[in-house]
Amino acid sequence: ELRIFALIRLGIDDSSQIAEFLHYSVNTIYNYRAQVKNRASVLRDDFEKLVKAIR
């Protein structure tokens, strides 16, 4: 999960690109994203924007 969101933070937010880079299936990437968003204390829609804003 951390590697996926590290890539999102670096600007790679396309699930197919992340899947190819990490050698996972696209469905696995979708599942990891959904799991983390469900556990987060912020709105699902804002979550990836906040991840990208981390400096």
VEXKE-340731 format. One line per field, with one value per residue: residue number from 1; residue in three letters; x, y, z of N, C-alpha, C in turn. Coordinates in steps of 0.1 Angstrom, whole numbers, padded with zeros to 4 digits. Atoms other than C-alpha are relative to their C-alpha. Layout:
resi <- NUM / ...;
resn <- ALA / ...;
nx <- X / ...;
ny <- Y / ...;
nz <- Z / ...;
cax <- X / ...;
cay <- Y / ...;
caz <- Z / ...;
cx <- X / ...;
cy <- Y / ...;
cz <- Z / ...;
END
This chain:
resi <- 1 / 2 / 3 / 4 / 5 / 6 / 7 / 8 / 9 / 10 / 11 / 12 / 13 / 14 / 15 / 16 / 17 / 18 / 19 / 20 / 21 / 22 / 23 / 24 / 25 / 26 / 27 / 28 / 29 / 30 / 31 / 32 / 33 / 34 / 35 / 36 / 37 / 38 / 39 / 40 / 41 / 42 / 43 / 44 / 45 / 46 / 47 / 48 / 49 / 50 / 51 / 52 / 53 / 54 / 55;
resn <- GLU / LEU / ARG / ILE / PHE / ALA / LEU / ILE / ARG / LEU / GLY / ILE / ASP / ASP / SER / SER / GLN / ILE / ALA / GLU / PHE / LEU / HIS / TYR / SER / VAL / ASN / THR / ILE / TYR / ASN / TYR / ARG / ALA / GLN / VAL / LYS / ASN / ARG / ALA / SER / VAL / LEU / ARG / ASP / ASP / PHE / GLU / LYS / LEU / VAL / LYS / ALA / ILE / ARG;
nx <- 0008 / -0009 / -0006 / 0010 / 0002 / -0012 / 0001 / 0010 / -0006 / -0010 / 0007 / 0005 / 0013 / 0008 / -0001 / -0007 / -0014 / -0004 / 0000 / -0011 / -0012 / -0002 / 0002 / 0013 / 0011 / 0007 / 0010 / -0006 / -0002 / 0013 / 0003 / -0008 / 0005 / 0013 / -0002 / -0006 / 0010 / 0010 / -0006 / -0004 / 0009 / 0004 / 0009 / -0006 / -0003 / -0011 / -0011 / -0011 / -0004 / -0009 / -0012 / -0009 / -0004 / -0010 / -0013;
ny <- -0012 / -0012 / -0002 / -0006 / -0014 / -0007 / -0003 / -0010 / -0013 / -0004 / -0004 / 0012 / 0003 / 0010 / 0013 / 0009 / -0002 / 0005 / 0015 / 0004 / -0003 / 0009 / 0014 / 0004 / -0001 / -0013 / 0003 / -0001 / -0014 / -0005 / 0005 / -0007 / -0014 / 0000 / 0004 / -0011 / -0011 / 0003 / -0001 / -0014 / -0009 / -0011 / 0005 / 0008 / -0009 / -0009 / 0008 / -0001 / -0014 / -0002 / 0008 / -0007 / -0012 / 0002 / -0005;
nz <- 0000 / 0000 / 0013 / 0010 / -0003 / 0003 / 0014 / 0002 / -0005 / 0010 / 0012 / 0008 / -0006 / 0008 / -0006 / 0009 / -0001 / -0013 / 0001 / 0008 / -0007 / -0012 / 0004 / -0006 / 0009 / -0002 / -0010 / -0013 / -0002 / -0003 / -0013 / -0010 / -0001 / -0006 / -0014 / -0007 / 0000 / -0010 / -0014 / -0002 / -0008 / 0009 / 0010 / 0011 / 0011 / -0003 / -0005 / 0009 / 0001 / -0012 / 0001 / 0010 / -0006 / -0010 / 0004;
cax <- 0000 / 0028 / 0045 / 0013 / 0007 / 0043 / 0039 / 0008 / 0026 / 0053 / 0026 / 0019 / -0018 / -0029 / -0037 / -0024 / 0009 / 0012 / 0003 / 0029 / 0056 / 0050 / 0042 / 0006 / -0027 / -0048 / -0075 / -0050 / -0042 / -0079 / -0083 / -0054 / -0066 / -0101 / -0089 / -0068 / -0095 / -0120 / -0097 / -0089 / -0104 / -0110 / -0135 / -0128 / -0129 / -0103 / -0079 / -0057 / -0056 / -0042 / -0017 / -0004 / -0002 / 0022 / 0056;
cay <- 0000 / 0024 / 0019 / 0026 / 0058 / 0068 / 0065 / 0085 / 0112 / 0112 / 0119 / 0084 / 0081 / 0058 / 0024 / 0006 / 0023 / 0016 / -0021 / -0024 / -0007 / -0029 / -0061 / -0063 / -0067 / -0035 / -0051 / -0054 / -0017 / -0008 / -0030 / -0015 / 0020 / 0012 / -0004 / 0026 / 0051 / 0033 / 0034 / 0071 / 0098 / 0121 / 0120 / 0094 / 0121 / 0142 / 0114 / 0113 / 0151 / 0151 / 0124 / 0144 / 0175 / 0159 / 0176;
caz <- 0000 / 0008 / -0025 / -0044 / -0026 / -0029 / -0066 / -0065 / -0045 / -0072 / -0098 / -0112 / -0106 / -0134 / -0120 / -0151 / -0149 / -0112 / -0118 / -0145 / -0124 / -0093 / -0113 / -0098 / -0116 / -0121 / -0099 / -0071 / -0074 / -0073 / -0042 / -0023 / -0031 / -0020 / 0013 / 0022 / 0013 / 0034 / 0065 / 0060 / 0082 / 0052 / 0024 / -0003 / -0030 / -0013 / -0003 / -0034 / -0036 / -0001 / -0008 / -0038 / -0016 / 0009 / 0008;
cx <- 0009 / 0006 / -0010 / -0002 / 0012 / 0001 / -0010 / 0005 / 0010 / -0007 / -0005 / -0013 / -0009 / 0002 / 0007 / 0015 / 0006 / 0001 / 0012 / 0013 / 0003 / -0003 / -0012 / -0010 / -0007 / -0010 / 0007 / 0003 / -0013 / -0003 / 0008 / -0005 / -0013 / 0001 / 0005 / -0010 / -0011 / 0005 / 0003 / -0010 / -0004 / -0009 / 0007 / 0005 / 0012 / 0013 / 0012 / 0006 / 0009 / 0013 / 0010 / 0005 / 0011 / 0014 / 0011;
cy <- 0013 / 0003 / 0006 / 0014 / 0009 / 0003 / 0011 / 0014 / 0005 / 0004 / -0011 / -0004 / -0009 / -0014 / -0010 / 0002 / -0005 / -0015 / -0005 / 0002 / -0010 / -0015 / -0006 / 0001 / 0014 / -0002 / 0001 / 0015 / 0007 / -0004 / 0007 / 0015 / 0001 / -0003 / 0012 / 0012 / -0002 / 0002 / 0015 / 0008 / 0012 / -0005 / -0007 / 0009 / 0008 / -0007 / 0001 / 0014 / 0003 / -0007 / 0007 / 0013 / -0001 / 0005 / -0006;
cz <- 0000 / -0013 / -0010 / 0003 / -0001 / -0014 / -0004 / 0004 / -0010 / -0014 / -0010 / 0006 / -0008 / 0005 / -0009 / 0000 / 0013 / 0000 / -0008 / 0007 / 0011 / -0004 / 0007 / -0011 / 0003 / 0011 / 0014 / 0004 / 0005 / 0014 / 0011 / 0002 / 0008 / 0015 / 0008 / 0001 / 0010 / 0014 / 0003 / 0007 / -0008 / -0011 / -0011 / -0012 / 0002 / 0003 / -0009 / -0002 / 0012 / 0000 / -0009 / 0006 / 0011 / -0005 / 0008;
END
